[in-house]
Structure formats: C-alpha cells, structure tokens
Amino acid sequence: MCSLLGVAVWYLLVGTGLGGMSAAVLYGLADEQTEAKVESGERVCVVKDWGIAESSGLAISRRRSDCFWTHNDSGDGPRLFLVDSSGTTRGILTVATADPVDWEDLCSFELDGQSWLLVADVGDNAADRGRDRRGCRLLLLAEPELQEDSAGRVQSWRGEVRAEIEVSYPGGPRDCESVAVDVTSRTVLLVSKRPAGKAGLYSLELNLQQPRQRVELREEGSVAVPYATGMDISADGLQLVLVNPVSGVLYRRQAGEVWSEAIRREAQILTVPLRKQGESVCFESGGKSVLAGSEGRWQTVWRVQLPERAIPE
C-alpha cells in the first residue's frame, strides 16, 4: 500500500499546491469512513522488452483481454507495443504519422463494432518549449488483431491514422498526460497536469468520420488530483480512474449524470503499490480492476482491485 514514505515524497512533489482535497486524504491517511480500503495490488508481470524504455500510456487490448498496449514517452518512433500478461511483447504497431512530439497517454475502446486505439500526443512539459506548445494531437486508429504464431515471433503491423484531431485549450496551452474516451457519450476527456484544484477537466465530441479535425476543448471543471499522469474510463462509462506518481482516485458517475457533475463529489482513494515514477493506468475487461504501470525499463505492471461499492451492479 502507499507507504508513509510515499506520502512524504508526494509532499515534496506538490509543496503547498494541493488545494481542494488535502494530501493526507488523497494519499491514504484518511479515516476509515472516507478511505477506500483496497489491497496493495497484485503483480501481473514485469515488461521484459528493452525497447520499452519510458512507458507512458497503458491500454487494455479490446481484442485480447490477456494483453495490453503501451508506448514510450519520448525518444522513440511512432510505435505501440502489445504486451501479454507474462510481460512478453507480442506485437509492434507502427503508426503512419509524423514523428511523435510527446506521446503521454493511450486508451482503447470499442465503438460502432470496431476496436479503436487513441494515442495522445499532448505533452507540454519540456523546458525548451516553456509550456506553450501549439498543435497537440489525438490520433485515432483501428486496433489490429494478433495472429497466433507458433514460432513465437513478434508480429508487426502498420496502422493508418483514421482521424487526427488537433486540439487547443481555452485560455492557452496546458500540459496534459491523462486522456480517456467515454463511449456512452462519445466524448474524449483530458485532464491537465496541475496542482490539485487547478487541474482542469476538458472534453470534445468524438468524431470518427472526419480525417482531419481542429477543435477547441470545452472546460468542464477542475479535479482535486494533483499532477495527474494517467486516466481511463470503464467500458460502461460509469467509472473514471486517475493516477499520479504516487497514488490514484476513482470517480463513479450516477445514471443520467455527466462527468462535470461527478467530479464535484469527493473521489474514492485507490491505494496502489508504491511505484518508481508511476505513470499509467487502464481498466481491465469487466471494470472490476485496473492495471497500473510506471516508466523505466523492466517496469512492473500491477493489478489493483476496485472497492466493492464502486463496482457497477
């Protein structure tokens, strides 16, 4: 579980910028009435691919529930890696697009009878850019199908971008590492990487038909999650998970409620294993657990069971 050491590290990260929810509540020091009691997590695998040096996004495969997708943050070509539950790379998808600027997140979803991947080239934290990046992009492509190969070779695909969305923020550029798709409302959500209470939730309508799009995001409100590094929404659209380098939170949406309303309530705390630069998260099939990952080579991927009261009936 998130240790006192982890909380201490988090205080160093956020300083006095927590706002909204206090650091004590957010990182596992809440009383029993507000803290979601979750086991520390189950080690799923160690990713054994030396080509995955800076894993930033994580997305469950919609074609193979025993596999997940990941990618490097920077310093790599436009590649997505399909990794199985043993930590072995099963396939590499090369995205037919310009070189990545700062790929920060990845999500998968099923819509209109198709399995999709969304790559978020939205990072803006490099010192030489001064957080003024223009032309952040969301790339949509079809998820390929893994063909079984008795020789155990890594499969290769080339993925054509079906839709490229250039996004801008109201009020100017933002750093962002957290993107998710809500298929029930056909909406893409983004959360900026800011101190708690200053992190904005933004949205746009998902359009799979128009190849080139330019969209100004809508601001939906703020979230009490400091320096978010990963996000996902369950397939039924009822649960939203956010993580940062130390811990995570879970929001549950009620029937007929929009996310801008749901984030106003206090989130449930998810106590995840203390990871070295925790970076990514995704729901597993069924929505009863999430996978959590981190940057670096030979990183561990953890499974965290969700609190019973947060699991849809």
C-alpha positions in Angstrom: 0.0 0.0 0.0 1.0 3.6 -0.4 3.5 4.0 2.5 4.4 7.0 4.7 7.5 7.3 2.6 5.3 7.6 -0.5 3.3 10.4 1.2 6.5 12.2 2.2 7.7 12.0 -1.4 4.4 13.4 -2.6 4.6 16.4 -0.2 8.0 17.1 -1.8 6.4 17.0 -5.2 3.4 19.2 -4.6 4.7 21.6 -2.0 1.9 23.8 -1.0 -0.1 23.4 -4.2 -2.6 20.8 -3.2 -5.7 22.9 -3.0 -9.1 21.0 -3.0 -8.5 17.7 -1.3 -5.7 17.6 1.4 -2.6 15.5 0.8 -3.4 13.4 3.9 -6.8 12.4 2.5 -5.6 11.9 -1.1 -2.7 9.7 -0.2 -4.0 7.2 2.2 -4.1 8.9 5.6 -7.8 9.4 5.7 -10.0 7.9 8.3 -11.9 4.6 7.7 -15.1 6.4 6.7 -13.6 8.2 3.7 -10.7 5.9 2.7 -11.5 3.1 0.2 -9.9 0.0 1.6 -8.0 -1.6 -1.2 -5.3 -4.3 -1.1 -1.9 -3.1 -2.3 -2.2 -4.9 -5.6 -1.1 -8.0 -7.4 2.0 -8.1 -9.6 0.8 -9.0 -13.1 4.2 -9.0 -14.8 7.5 -7.3 -15.5 7.7 -5.9 -19.0 10.8 -7.5 -20.5 11.3 -5.5 -23.7 14.4 -3.4 -23.7 12.8 -1.3 -26.4 10.2 0.0 -23.9 12.4 2.4 -22.0 9.9 5.1 -20.9 6.5 3.6 -20.8 3.9 6.4 -20.5 0.5 5.1 -21.5 -1.4 1.8 -20.9 -4.5 0.4 -22.6 -6.1 -3.0 -22.4 -6.4 -4.7 -25.7 -10.1 -5.0 -26.8 -9.2 -8.0 -29.0 -7.1 -9.9 -26.4 -8.0 -9.3 -22.8 -4.8 -11.0 -21.7 -2.7 -8.3 -23.5 -2.2 -4.6 -23.1 -0.8 -1.8 -25.2 1.9 0.7 -24.2 4.3 3.2 -25.8 7.4 5.3 -25.0 7.1 8.8 -23.8 9.8 10.4 -26.0 13.0 9.5 -27.9 11.2 6.7 -29.9 9.5 6.4 -33.2 5.7 6.2 -33.6 5.4 2.7 -32.1 2.9 0.9 -29.9 3.8 -2.3 -28.2 1.3 -5.1 -27.5 2.5 -7.0 -24.3 0.9 -10.1 -22.8 0.3 -11.0 -19.2 3.8 -12.6 -18.9 5.5 -9.3 -19.9 6.4 -10.5 -23.4 6.0 -8.3 -26.4 3.7 -10.0 -28.9 3.4 -7.3 -31.5 4.6 -3.8 -32.5 2.3 -1.4 -34.3 4.0 1.4 -36.2 1.7 4.4 -36.6 1.8 6.0 -40.0 2.1 9.6 -38.9 4.7 12.3 -38.3 7.3 11.7 -35.6 5.9 11.9 -32.1 6.4 15.1 -30.2 5.4 14.0 -26.7 3.2 10.9 -26.5 1.8 10.9 -23.0 -1.2 8.6 -22.9 -3.1 5.9 -24.7 -6.6 4.4 -24.5 -8.6 1.7 -26.2 -12.3 1.5 -26.7 -15.0 -0.3 -28.8 -17.4 1.8 -30.8 -19.6 1.1 -33.9 -18.4 -2.5 -34.0 -14.7 -1.6 -34.1 -11.9 -1.8 -31.7 -10.0 1.5 -31.5 -6.8 3.0 -30.1 -6.3 6.6 -29.3 -2.8 8.0 -29.0 -2.5 11.3 -27.1 0.4 13.4 -28.4 -0.4 16.1 -25.9 2.6 16.6 -23.5 3.9 20.1 -23.0 6.4 20.0 -20.1 9.7 20.4 -21.8 11.8 23.3 -20.6 12.7 24.4 -24.1 9.1 24.8 -25.0 8.1 26.8 -22.0 4.8 25.0 -21.9 3.5 26.9 -24.9 3.1 24.0 -27.3 0.6 24.6 -30.1 -0.8 21.7 -32.2 -1.3 19.0 -29.6 -2.8 15.9 -31.4 -5.1 13.0 -30.8 -4.5 10.1 -33.2 -7.3 7.5 -33.8 -6.6 4.2 -35.5 -8.1 0.7 -35.6 -6.7 -1.9 -33.2 -5.0 -4.7 -35.2 -5.7 -8.4 -34.5 -3.0 -10.6 -33.1 -2.4 -13.7 -35.2 -1.1 -16.7 -33.3 2.4 -17.6 -34.3 3.7 -21.0 -33.1 7.3 -19.8 -33.7 6.8 -17.1 -31.1 7.8 -14.2 -33.4 6.9 -10.6 -32.6 4.1 -9.6 -35.0 4.4 -6.3 -36.9 1.6 -4.0 -38.2 1.4 -0.6 -39.8 -1.5 1.4 -38.6 -3.1 4.2 -40.7 -4.4 7.1 -38.8 -8.2 7.2 -39.3 -8.7 10.6 -37.7 -6.2 13.2 -36.5 -7.6 15.8 -34.1 -5.6 18.9 -33.4 -6.7 20.3 -30.0 -6.3 23.7 -28.3 -7.3 24.8 -24.8 -9.5 27.8 -23.8 -7.1 30.3 -22.2 -3.9 28.9 -23.8 -1.7 25.8 -23.8 -1.7 23.2 -21.0 0.5 20.3 -20.1 -1.5 17.1 -20.2 -0.7 13.4 -19.6 -4.2 12.0 -19.0 -6.7 11.2 -21.8 -9.7 8.8 -21.9 -12.7 8.0 -24.1 -16.3 7.7 -22.8 -18.1 5.7 -25.4 -21.5 6.1 -23.8 -21.5 9.9 -24.6 -19.0 9.7 -27.5 -16.7 12.0 -25.7 -12.9 12.4 -25.2 -11.8 13.7 -21.8 -8.4 15.3 -20.9 -7.1 16.4 -17.5 -4.3 18.9 -17.3 -1.2 18.2 -15.1 -1.5 20.8 -12.5 -1.7 21.1 -8.7 -5.0 19.9 -7.1 -7.9 22.3 -7.6 -6.1 23.8 -10.6 -6.1 20.7 -12.8 -8.8 21.2 -15.4 -11.1 18.6 -17.0 -11.6 19.2 -20.7 -13.7 17.5 -23.3 -14.5 17.2 -27.0 -17.0 15.3 -29.0 -15.6 12.1 -30.6 -15.8 12.1 -34.4 -14.5 9.0 -36.1 -15.6 10.0 -39.6 -13.6 13.2 -40.3 -10.0 12.5 -41.1 -8.6 16.0 -40.2 -10.1 18.0 -37.3 -9.2 21.1 -35.4 -11.1 21.5 -32.1 -11.0 23.9 -29.1 -11.7 21.9 -26.0 -14.5 22.6 -23.6 -13.6 23.2 -19.9 -15.8 21.1 -17.7 -14.4 21.9 -14.3 -11.5 21.2 -12.0 -10.4 18.0 -10.3 -8.7 17.6 -6.9 -6.0 15.4 -8.2 -2.5 16.9 -8.3 -0.2 16.2 -11.2 -2.2 13.5 -12.9 -0.2 11.2 -15.2 -2.8 8.7 -16.5 -6.6 8.2 -16.8 -9.1 5.8 -18.1 -12.9 5.3 -18.2 -14.6 1.9 -17.9 -16.3 0.4 -20.9 -19.8 1.0 -19.4 -19.0 4.7 -18.9 -19.7 4.7 -15.1 -16.2 4.8 -13.7 -13.2 7.1 -14.2 -9.8 6.4 -12.7 -6.9 9.0 -12.4 -3.4 8.3 -11.2 -0.3 10.3 -10.4 3.2 9.3 -9.5 2.1 8.1 -6.0 -1.5 7.1 -5.9 -4.9 7.3 -7.6 -8.5 8.1 -7.3 -11.8 6.7 -8.6 -14.9 8.7 -9.6 -18.3 7.0 -10.1 -20.9 8.5 -12.3 -24.6 8.0 -11.5 -27.2 7.3 -14.1 -28.0 10.4 -16.1 -25.1 12.3 -14.6 -22.3 14.0 -16.7 -18.7 13.9 -15.7 -18.6 17.6 -14.9 -21.1 16.9 -12.1 -19.5 13.6 -11.0 -16.1 15.2 -10.4 -17.6 17.7 -7.9 -18.1 14.9 -5.4 -15.2 13.5 -3.3 -13.4 10.8 -5.1 -12.6 7.4 -3.7 -9.0 6.8 -2.8 -7.2 4.0 -4.6 -4.1 2.8 -2.7 -1.8 1.4 -5.3 1.7 -0.2 -4.8 4.4 2.4 -4.5 5.9 2.6 -8.0 9.0 4.3 -9.3 7.5 7.2 -11.2 4.0 5.8 -11.5 2.7 6.9 -14.9 -0.2 5.0 -16.4 -3.5 3.2 -15.7 -6.2 1.3 -17.6 -9.3 -0.6 -16.7 -9.3 -4.3 -17.3 -12.1 -6.1 -19.1 -15.2 -6.2 -16.8 -14.3 -3.0 -15.0 -13.6 -4.6 -11.6 -9.9 -3.9 -11.6 -7.3 -1.6 -13.1 -3.7 -2.1 -14.3 -1.1 0.5 -13.1 2.3 0.9 -14.7 5.4 3.1 -14.4 8.2 4.5 -16.5 11.6 2.9 -17.0 12.9 -0.4 -18.4 11.7 -3.7 -16.9 8.9 -2.0 -15.1 6.3 -3.8 -13.1 2.6 -3.8 -14.1 0.2 -4.1 -11.1 -3.4 -5.1 -10.8 -5.5 -3.2 -8.3 -9.0 -4.5 -7.4 -11.6 -1.7 -7.1 -13.6 -1.1 -4.0 -16.8 -3.2 -3.9 -19.0 -0.1 -3.5 -17.6 1.4 -6.7 -18.3 -1.6 -8.9 -21.5 -1.2 -11.0 -24.3 -3.7 -10.3 
